Amino acid sequence: MAKKPEYGLLIDYEYCTGCFACQVACCQENGWPAGMGGIQVLEIVQNLPNDKAYLTFMPFPTELCILCRPRTKKGLEPACVKHCMANTMKYGRLEDLAKEMGKKPKMVLWSPR
């Protein structure tokens, strides 16, 4: 039986500015080429009824994300969390992060398989 993940990321995308620092940090930490990584910043465009558009950026882990296991084993944050300029990501125990989700509407809780 597979062990359940204990740790994950809480992503509060309300204030993500789309700077892509998390994505760049992940690529550099793992030596991956640009465009490949454990986190991707998604751009979501919503067309509003008043002919205006609303742009949302959402950092979201990919199947390559291992939560920077070598870093977290040393007690460090994953590279994406450390370099997030808007402080929209938090790393921690899933049960602790889940308690924070009720505080704000635009949050995603993620953990690896």
N, CA, C and O atoms as a GROMACS GRO file, in nm:
protein
  452
    1MET      N    1   0.083  -0.118   0.000
    1MET     CA    2   0.000   0.000   0.000
    1MET      C    3   0.088   0.125   0.000
    1MET      O    4   0.184   0.135   0.076
    2ALA      N    5   0.053   0.219  -0.086
    2ALA     CA    6   0.132   0.342  -0.099
    2ALA      C    7   0.114   0.430   0.024
    2ALA      O    8   0.006   0.442   0.080
    3LYS      N    9   0.223   0.492   0.062
    3LYS     CA   10   0.221   0.582   0.177
    3LYS      C   11   0.152   0.713   0.137
    3LYS      O   12   0.179   0.767   0.029
    4LYS      N   13   0.064   0.762   0.221
    4LYS     CA   14  -0.005   0.888   0.195
    4LYS      C   15   0.092   1.005   0.212
    4LYS      O   16   0.175   1.005   0.302
    5PRO      N   17   0.081   1.104   0.123
    5PRO     CA   18   0.169   1.220   0.140
    5PRO      C   19   0.133   1.298   0.266
    5PRO      O   20   0.016   1.312   0.300
    6GLU      N   21   0.234   1.348   0.334
    6GLU     CA   22   0.212   1.427   0.455
    6GLU      C   23   0.227   1.576   0.431
    6GLU      O   24   0.169   1.657   0.503
    7TYR      N   25   0.304   1.612   0.330
    7TYR     CA   26   0.337   1.752   0.305
    7TYR      C   27   0.285   1.796   0.168
    7TYR      O   28   0.266   1.715   0.078
    8GLY      N   29   0.263   1.926   0.157
    8GLY     CA   30   0.214   1.978   0.030
    8GLY      C   31   0.232   2.128   0.023
    8GLY      O   32   0.302   2.189   0.104
    9LEU      N   33   0.167   2.186  -0.077
    9LEU     CA   34   0.170   2.329  -0.100
    9LEU      C   35   0.031   2.387  -0.087
    9LEU      O   36  -0.066   2.329  -0.134
   10LEU      N   37   0.022   2.500  -0.023
   10LEU     CA   38  -0.102   2.579  -0.021
   10LEU      C   39  -0.073   2.700  -0.109
   10LEU      O   40   0.017   2.779  -0.081
   11ILE      N   41  -0.152   2.712  -0.215
   11ILE     CA   42  -0.129   2.819  -0.312
   11ILE      C   43  -0.246   2.917  -0.305
   11ILE      O   44  -0.360   2.881  -0.334
   12ASP      N   45  -0.215   3.040  -0.267
   12ASP     CA   46  -0.314   3.147  -0.260
   12ASP      C   47  -0.293   3.232  -0.384
   12ASP      O   48  -0.212   3.324  -0.385
   13TYR      N   49  -0.368   3.201  -0.489
   13TYR     CA   50  -0.341   3.266  -0.616
   13TYR      C   51  -0.407   3.403  -0.633
   13TYR      O   52  -0.396   3.463  -0.739
   14GLU      N   53  -0.473   3.452  -0.531
   14GLU     CA   54  -0.537   3.584  -0.541
   14GLU      C   55  -0.436   3.693  -0.571
   14GLU      O   56  -0.466   3.786  -0.646
   15TYR      N   57  -0.317   3.683  -0.514
   15TYR     CA   58  -0.218   3.790  -0.530
   15TYR      C   59  -0.102   3.754  -0.622
   15TYR      O   60  -0.004   3.829  -0.629
   16CYS      N   61  -0.110   3.641  -0.692
   16CYS     CA   62  -0.003   3.606  -0.785
   16CYS      C   63   0.002   3.710  -0.897
   16CYS      O   64  -0.100   3.741  -0.959
   17THR      N   65   0.121   3.764  -0.922
   17THR     CA   66   0.137   3.869  -1.022
   17THR      C   67   0.185   3.816  -1.156
   17THR      O   68   0.198   3.891  -1.253
   18GLY      N   69   0.211   3.687  -1.164
   18GLY     CA   70   0.259   3.629  -1.289
   18GLY      C   71   0.404   3.661  -1.317
   18GLY      O   72   0.442   3.676  -1.433
   19CYS      N   73   0.485   3.672  -1.214
   19CYS     CA   74   0.627   3.705  -1.233
   19CYS      C   75   0.708   3.584  -1.279
   19CYS      O   76   0.819   3.599  -1.331
   20PHE      N   77   0.654   3.464  -1.261
   20PHE     CA   78   0.717   3.338  -1.302
   20PHE      C   79   0.843   3.305  -1.223
   20PHE      O   80   0.919   3.216  -1.264
   21ALA      N   81   0.869   3.372  -1.112
   21ALA     CA   82   0.988   3.343  -1.031
   21ALA      C   83   0.985   3.199  -0.979
   21ALA      O   84   1.090   3.134  -0.972
   22CYS      N   85   0.868   3.149  -0.944
   22CYS     CA   86   0.857   3.011  -0.895
   22CYS      C   87   0.896   2.912  -1.004
   22CYS      O   88   0.966   2.814  -0.979
   23GLN      N   89   0.850   2.939  -1.125
   23GLN     CA   90   0.878   2.852  -1.238
   23GLN      C   91   1.027   2.852  -1.272
   23GLN      O   92   1.086   2.746  -1.296
   24VAL      N   93   1.088   2.969  -1.274
   24VAL     CA   94   1.231   2.982  -1.302
   24VAL      C   95   1.313   2.914  -1.193
   24VAL      O   96   1.408   2.842  -1.222
   25ALA      N   97   1.276   2.936  -1.067
   25ALA     CA   98   1.349   2.876  -0.954
   25ALA      C   99   1.344   2.724  -0.960
   25ALA      O  100   1.444   2.657  -0.933
   26CYS      N  101   1.231   2.669  -0.996
   26CYS     CA  102   1.215   2.524  -1.007
   26CYS      C  103   1.307   2.469  -1.116
   26CYS      O  104   1.377   2.370  -1.095
   27CYS      N  105   1.307   2.534  -1.232
   27CYS     CA  106   1.394   2.490  -1.343
   27CYS      C  107   1.541   2.495  -1.302
   27CYS      O  108   1.616   2.402  -1.330
   28GLN      N  109   1.580   2.602  -1.238
   28GLN     CA  110   1.720   2.617  -1.197
   28GLN      C  111   1.758   2.516  -1.088
   28GLN      O  112   1.867   2.459  -1.092
   29GLU      N  113   1.669   2.496  -0.994
   29GLU     CA  114   1.696   2.401  -0.884
   29GLU      C  115   1.719   2.260  -0.936
   29GLU      O  116   1.803   2.186  -0.884
   30ASN      N  117   1.643   2.222  -1.039
   30ASN     CA  118   1.648   2.086  -1.090
   30ASN      C  119   1.729   2.070  -1.219
   30ASN      O  120   1.742   1.960  -1.271
   31GLY      N  121   1.782   2.180  -1.270
   31GLY     CA  122   1.863   2.173  -1.392
   31GLY      C  123   1.782   2.143  -1.517
   31GLY      O  124   1.834   2.086  -1.613
   32TRP      N  125   1.654   2.180  -1.516
   32TRP     CA  126   1.568   2.153  -1.631
   32TRP      C  127   1.573   2.269  -1.730
   32TRP      O  128   1.599   2.383  -1.691
   33PRO      N  129   1.547   2.240  -1.857
   33PRO     CA  130   1.541   2.349  -1.956
   33PRO      C  131   1.415   2.433  -1.936
   33PRO      O  132   1.318   2.389  -1.873
   34ALA      N  133   1.417   2.553  -1.991
   34ALA     CA  134   1.300   2.641  -1.982
   34ALA      C  135   1.178   2.571  -2.042
   34ALA      O  136   1.189   2.503  -2.144
   35GLY      N  137   1.065   2.588  -1.978
   35GLY     CA  138   0.941   2.526  -2.025
   35GLY      C  139   0.913   2.392  -1.961
   35GLY      O  140   0.802   2.340  -1.973
   36MET      N  141   1.012   2.335  -1.895
   36MET     CA  142   0.993   2.206  -1.828
   36MET      C  143   1.012   2.231  -1.679
   36MET      O  144   1.108   2.298  -1.640
   37GLY      N  145   0.925   2.180  -1.596
   37GLY     CA  146   0.944   2.203  -1.454
   37GLY      C  147   0.836   2.144  -1.368
   37GLY      O  148   0.737   2.089  -1.417
   38GLY      N  149   0.855   2.156  -1.240
   38GLY     CA  150   0.762   2.103  -1.143
   38GLY      C  151   0.648   2.198  -1.111
   38GLY      O  152   0.553   2.161  -1.042
   39ILE      N  153   0.658   2.321  -1.162
   39ILE     CA  154   0.548   2.416  -1.143
   39ILE      C  155   0.536   2.501  -1.269
   39ILE      O  156   0.636   2.541  -1.329
   40GLN      N  157   0.414   2.526  -1.307
   40GLN     CA  158   0.386   2.610  -1.424
   40GLN      C  159   0.289   2.719  -1.380
   40GLN      O  160   0.198   2.694  -1.300
   41VAL      N  161   0.309   2.838  -1.431
   41VAL     CA  162   0.217   2.947  -1.401
   41VAL      C  163   0.114   2.953  -1.515
   41VAL      O  164   0.148   2.979  -1.630
   42LEU      N  165  -0.010   2.927  -1.480
   42LEU     CA  166  -0.118   2.931  -1.578
   42LEU      C  167  -0.176   3.071  -1.586
   42LEU      O  168  -0.192   3.138  -1.485
   43GLU      N  169  -0.205   3.115  -1.707
   43GLU     CA  170  -0.268   3.244  -1.730
   43GLU      C  171  -0.412   3.219  -1.768
   43GLU      O  172  -0.439   3.151  -1.867
   44ILE      N  173  -0.505   3.272  -1.691
   44ILE     CA  174  -0.646   3.250  -1.718
   44ILE      C  175  -0.710   3.386  -1.748
   44ILE      O  176  -0.709   3.477  -1.666
   45VAL      N  177  -0.767   3.396  -1.868
   45VAL     CA  178  -0.832   3.520  -1.910
   45VAL      C  179  -0.982   3.498  -1.907
   45VAL      O  180  -1.034   3.406  -1.969
   46GLN      N  181  -1.051   3.584  -1.834
   46GLN     CA  182  -1.198   3.579  -1.827
   46GLN      C  183  -1.252   3.704  -1.894
   46GLN      O  184  -1.216   3.816  -1.857
   47ASN      N  185  -1.337   3.684  -1.992
   47ASN     CA  186  -1.402   3.798  -2.057
   47ASN      C  187  -1.526   3.835  -1.977
   47ASN      O  188  -1.614   3.752  -1.956
   48LEU      N  189  -1.531   3.959  -1.933
   48LEU     CA  190  -1.643   4.008  -1.852
   48LEU      C  191  -1.749   4.071  -1.942
   48LEU      O  192  -1.719   4.111  -2.054
   49PRO      N  193  -1.872   4.079  -1.893
   49PRO     CA  194  -1.981   4.133  -1.975
   49PRO      C  195  -1.961   4.277  -2.022
   49PRO      O  196  -2.020   4.315  -2.123
   50ASN      N  197  -1.883   4.356  -1.954
   50ASN     CA  198  -1.864   4.497  -1.990
   50ASN      C  199  -1.748   4.517  -2.088
   50ASN      O  200  -1.687   4.624  -2.092
   51ASP      N  201  -1.719   4.415  -2.167
   51ASP     CA  202  -1.612   4.418  -2.268
   51ASP      C  203  -1.473   4.438  -2.206
   51ASP      O  204  -1.382   4.487  -2.272
   52LYS      N  205  -1.460   4.400  -2.083
   52LYS     CA  206  -1.330   4.405  -2.018
   52LYS      C  207  -1.285   4.261  -1.992
   52LYS      O  208  -1.365   4.168  -1.993
   53ALA      N  209  -1.157   4.247  -1.968
   53ALA     CA  210  -1.102   4.114  -1.940
   53ALA      C  211  -1.041   4.114  -1.800
   53ALA      O  212  -0.990   4.215  -1.753
   54TYR      N  213  -1.048   3.999  -1.736
   54TYR     CA  214  -0.991   3.982  -1.603
   54TYR      C  215  -0.885   3.874  -1.614
   54TYR      O  216  -0.915   3.762  -1.656
   55LEU      N  217  -0.763   3.906  -1.578
   55LEU     CA  218  -0.651   3.814  -1.592
   55LEU      C  219  -0.612   3.758  -1.455
   55LEU      O  220  -0.589   3.834  -1.361
   56THR      N  221  -0.606   3.627  -1.446
   56THR     CA  222  -0.566   3.559  -1.323
   56THR      C  223  -0.444   3.474  -1.353
   56THR      O  224  -0.440   3.405  -1.455
   57PHE      N  225  -0.346   3.477  -1.265
   57PHE     CA  226  -0.230   3.390  -1.276
   57PHE      C  227  -0.242   3.285  -1.166
   57PHE      O  228  -0.274   3.317  -1.052
   58MET      N  229  -0.217   3.159  -1.203
   58MET     CA  230  -0.227   3.053  -1.104
   58MET      C  231  -0.104   2.962  -1.114
   58MET      O  232  -0.091   2.885  -1.210
   59PRO      N  233  -0.014   2.969  -1.014
   59PRO     CA  234   0.096   2.874  -1.012
   59PRO      C  235   0.041   2.736  -0.975
   59PRO      O  236  -0.031   2.722  -0.876
   60PHE      N  237   0.075   2.636  -1.055
   60PHE     CA  238   0.021   2.503  -1.028
   60PHE      C  239   0.127   2.396  -1.052
   60PHE      O  240   0.190   2.394  -1.159
   61PRO      N  241   0.149   2.308  -0.955
   61PRO     CA  242   0.250   2.202  -0.968
   61PRO      C  243   0.214   2.105  -1.081
   61PRO      O  244   0.096   2.082  -1.110
   62THR      N  245   0.316   2.050  -1.143
   62THR     CA  246   0.299   1.950  -1.248
   62THR      C  247   0.333   1.812  -1.193
   62THR      O  248   0.367   1.798  -1.075
   63GLU      N  249   0.324   1.713  -1.279
   63GLU     CA  250   0.357   1.576  -1.236
   63GLU      C  251   0.506   1.561  -1.202
   63GLU      O  252   0.544   1.461  -1.142
   64LEU      N  253   0.589   1.656  -1.239
   64LEU     CA  254   0.732   1.651  -1.208
   64LEU      C  255   0.766   1.701  -1.068
   64LEU      O  256   0.877   1.681  -1.020
   65CYS      N  257   0.671   1.766  -1.003
   65CYS     CA  258   0.697   1.824  -0.871
   65CYS      C  259   0.721   1.716  -0.766
   65CYS      O  260   0.639   1.626  -0.747
   66ILE      N  261   0.833   1.728  -0.698
   66ILE     CA  262   0.865   1.639  -0.586
   66ILE      C  263   0.885   1.721  -0.459
   66ILE      O  264   0.944   1.675  -0.362
   67LEU      N  265   0.832   1.844  -0.462
   67LEU     CA  266   0.844   1.937  -0.349
   67LEU      C  267   0.989   1.958  -0.308
   67LEU      O  268   1.021   1.973  -0.190
   68CYS      N  269   1.077   1.958  -0.407
   68CYS     CA  270   1.221   1.980  -0.382
   68CYS      C  271   1.270   1.893  -0.266
   68CYS      O  272   1.327   1.942  -0.169
   69ARG      N  273   1.246   1.764  -0.278
   69ARG     CA  274   1.281   1.671  -0.169
   69ARG      C  275   1.420   1.692  -0.112
   69ARG      O  276   1.436   1.691   0.010
   70PRO      N  277   1.525   1.711  -0.196
   70PRO     CA  278   1.657   1.735  -0.136
   70PRO      C  279   1.661   1.861  -0.047
   70PRO      O  280   1.730   1.862   0.055
   71ARG      N  281   1.589   1.964  -0.085
   71ARG     CA  282   1.585   2.087  -0.005
   71ARG      C  283   1.505   2.066   0.124
   71ARG      O  284   1.551   2.102   0.233
   72THR      N  285   1.386   2.006   0.111
   72THR     CA  286   1.299   1.992   0.228
   72THR      C  287   1.355   1.893   0.330
   72THR      O  288   1.327   1.905   0.450
   73LYS      N  289   1.435   1.797   0.285
   73LYS     CA  290   1.501   1.705   0.379
   73LYS      C  291   1.600   1.779   0.468
   73LYS      O  292   1.630   1.736   0.580
   74LYS      N  293   1.651   1.893   0.417
   74LYS     CA  294   1.745   1.975   0.494
   74LYS      C  295   1.672   2.081   0.577
   74LYS      O  296   1.736   2.161   0.644
   75GLY      N  297   1.539   2.081   0.573
   75GLY     CA  298   1.463   2.180   0.649
   75GLY      C  299   1.440   2.309   0.572
   75GLY      O  300   1.394   2.407   0.630
   76LEU      N  301   1.472   2.310   0.444
   76LEU     CA  302   1.451   2.429   0.361
   76LEU      C  303   1.317   2.422   0.289
   76LEU      O  304   1.260   2.313   0.273
   77GLU      N  305   1.266   2.536   0.247
   77GLU     CA  306   1.144   2.539   0.169
   77GLU      C  307   1.172   2.494   0.026
   77GLU      O  308   1.286   2.504  -0.020
   78PRO      N  309   1.070   2.444  -0.045
   78PRO     CA  310   1.088   2.418  -0.188
   78PRO      C  311   1.129   2.548  -0.258
   78PRO      O  312   1.094   2.657  -0.213
   79ALA      N  313   1.201   2.537  -0.369
   79ALA     CA  314   1.251   2.654  -0.440
   79ALA      C  315   1.139   2.748  -0.483
   79ALA      O  316   1.155   2.870  -0.477
   80CYS      N  317   1.026   2.693  -0.525
   80CYS     CA  318   0.915   2.779  -0.570
   80CYS      C  319   0.863   2.865  -0.456
   80CYS      O  320   0.830   2.982  -0.476
   81VAL      N  321   0.854   2.809  -0.338
   81VAL     CA  322   0.804   2.883  -0.221
   81VAL      C  323   0.905   2.991  -0.181
   81VAL      O  324   0.868   3.105  -0.155
   82LYS      N  325   1.032   2.954  -0.176
   82LYS     CA  326   1.136   3.049  -0.136
   82LYS      C  327   1.143   3.170  -0.229
   82LYS      O  328   1.166   3.282  -0.183
   83HIS      N  329   1.123   3.149  -0.357
   83HIS     CA  330   1.142   3.257  -0.454
   83HIS      C  331   1.013   3.326  -0.498
   83HIS      O  332   1.018   3.415  -0.582
   84CYS      N  333   0.899   3.288  -0.444
   84CYS     CA  334   0.773   3.352  -0.480
   84CYS      C  335   0.774   3.496  -0.429
   84CYS      O  336   0.777   3.521  -0.308
   85MET      N  337   0.773   3.590  -0.522
   85MET     CA  338   0.785   3.731  -0.486
   85MET      C  339   0.658   3.787  -0.420
   85MET      O  340   0.666   3.884  -0.345
   86ALA      N  341   0.543   3.727  -0.448
   86ALA     CA  342   0.417   3.774  -0.390
   86ALA      C  343   0.379   3.694  -0.266
   86ALA      O  344   0.273   3.717  -0.207
   87ASN      N  345   0.465   3.599  -0.226
   87ASN     CA  346   0.441   3.518  -0.107
   87ASN      C  347   0.306   3.447  -0.113
   87ASN      O  348   0.230   3.445  -0.016
   88THR      N  349   0.276   3.388  -0.230
   88THR     CA  350   0.147   3.322  -0.248
   88THR      C  351   0.150   3.173  -0.217
   88THR      O  352   0.045   3.109  -0.217
   89MET      N  353   0.266   3.117  -0.191
   89MET     CA  354   0.276   2.973  -0.165
   89MET      C  355   0.332   2.946  -0.027
   89MET      O  356   0.416   3.018   0.026
   90LYS      N  357   0.280   2.838   0.030
   90LYS     CA  358   0.325   2.796   0.163
   90LYS      C  359   0.345   2.645   0.160
   90LYS      O  360   0.261   2.572   0.105
   91TYR      N  361   0.454   2.597   0.217
   91TYR     CA  362   0.484   2.455   0.227
   91TYR      C  363   0.462   2.411   0.370
   91TYR      O  364   0.497   2.482   0.464
   92GLY      N  365   0.404   2.293   0.387
   92GLY     CA  366   0.386   2.242   0.522
   92GLY      C  367   0.308   2.112   0.526
   92GLY      O  368   0.283   2.048   0.423
   93ARG      N  369   0.272   2.073   0.647
   93ARG     CA  370   0.194   1.951   0.666
   93ARG      C  371   0.053   1.974   0.610
   93ARG      O  372  -0.006   2.080   0.631
   94LEU      N  373   0.002   1.875   0.540
   94LEU     CA  374  -0.128   1.888   0.475
   94LEU      C  375  -0.239   1.925   0.573
   94LEU      O  376  -0.324   2.008   0.543
   95GLU      N  377  -0.238   1.863   0.690
   95GLU     CA  378  -0.345   1.891   0.786
   95GLU      C  379  -0.342   2.036   0.835
   95GLU      O  380  -0.446   2.095   0.860
   96ASP      N  381  -0.221   2.092   0.849
   96ASP     CA  382  -0.209   2.232   0.890
   96ASP      C  383  -0.251   2.327   0.778
   96ASP      O  384  -0.320   2.426   0.801
   97LEU      N  385  -0.210   2.294   0.656
   97LEU     CA  386  -0.244   2.378   0.541
   97LEU      C  387  -0.394   2.374   0.514
   97LEU      O  388  -0.453   2.476   0.476
   98ALA      N  389  -0.456   2.259   0.532
   98ALA     CA  390  -0.601   2.245   0.509
   98ALA      C  391  -0.680   2.336   0.602
   98ALA      O  392  -0.786   2.387   0.564
   99LYS      N  393  -0.632   2.356   0.723
   99LYS     CA  394  -0.700   2.444   0.819
   99LYS      C  395  -0.702   2.589   0.771
   99LYS      O  396  -0.794   2.664   0.804
  100GLU      N  397  -0.600   2.628   0.694
  100GLU     CA  398  -0.590   2.766   0.646
  100GLU      C  399  -0.679   2.793   0.524
  100GLU      O  400  -0.709   2.908   0.493
  101MET      N  401  -0.721   2.688   0.458
  101MET     CA  402  -0.798   2.705   0.334
  101MET      C  403  -0.929   2.780   0.355
  101MET      O  404  -0.974   2.848   0.263
  102GLY      N  405  -0.990   2.769   0.468
  102GLY     CA  406  -1.117   2.834   0.495
  102GLY      C  407  -1.107   2.985   0.512
  102GLY      O  408  -1.209   3.054   0.515
  103LYS      N  409  -0.986   3.036   0.523
  103LYS     CA  410  -0.968   3.178   0.549
  103LYS      C  411  -0.986   3.266   0.425
  103LYS      O  412  -1.020   3.384   0.437
  104LYS      N  413  -0.965   3.208   0.307
  104LYS     CA  414  -0.971   3.287   0.183
  104LYS      C  415  -1.031   3.202   0.072
  104LYS      O  416  -1.022   3.079   0.077
  105PRO      N  417  -1.093   3.266  -0.027
  105PRO     CA  418  -1.161   3.189  -0.131
  105PRO      C  419  -1.073   3.136  -0.245
  105PRO      O  420  -1.108   3.036  -0.307
  106LYS      N  421  -0.962   3.199  -0.274
  106LYS     CA  422  -0.883   3.161  -0.391
  106LYS      C  423  -0.757   3.086  -0.352
  106LYS      O  424  -0.646   3.136  -0.367
  107MET      N  425  -0.777   2.965  -0.301
  107MET     CA  426  -0.664   2.883  -0.258
  107MET      C  427  -0.676   2.742  -0.315
  107MET      O  428  -0.786   2.691  -0.338
  108VAL      N  429  -0.559   2.682  -0.338
  108VAL     CA  430  -0.552   2.544  -0.386
  108VAL      C  431  -0.455   2.470  -0.294
  108VAL      O  432  -0.348   2.522  -0.262
  109LEU      N  433  -0.493   2.351  -0.253
  109LEU     CA  434  -0.406   2.266  -0.171
  109LEU      C  435  -0.359   2.154  -0.261
  109LEU      O  436  -0.441   2.087  -0.325
  110TRP      N  437  -0.229   2.132  -0.267
  110TRP     CA  438  -0.172   2.031  -0.356
  110TRP      C  439  -0.071   1.948  -0.282
  110TRP      O  440   0.003   1.997  -0.197
  111SER      N  441  -0.069   1.817  -0.315
  111SER     CA  442   0.035   1.728  -0.262
  111SER      C  443   0.071   1.628  -0.370
  111SER      O  444  -0.012   1.593  -0.453
  112PRO      N  445   0.196   1.580  -0.368
  112PRO     CA  446   0.236   1.480  -0.467
  112PRO      C  447   0.171   1.346  -0.437
  112PRO      O  448   0.119   1.324  -0.327
  113ARG      N  449   0.174   1.260  -0.533
  113ARG     CA  450   0.115   1.125  -0.514
  113ARG      C  451   0.189   1.046  -0.412
  113ARG      O  452   0.153   0.932  -0.384
   0.00000   0.00000   0.00000
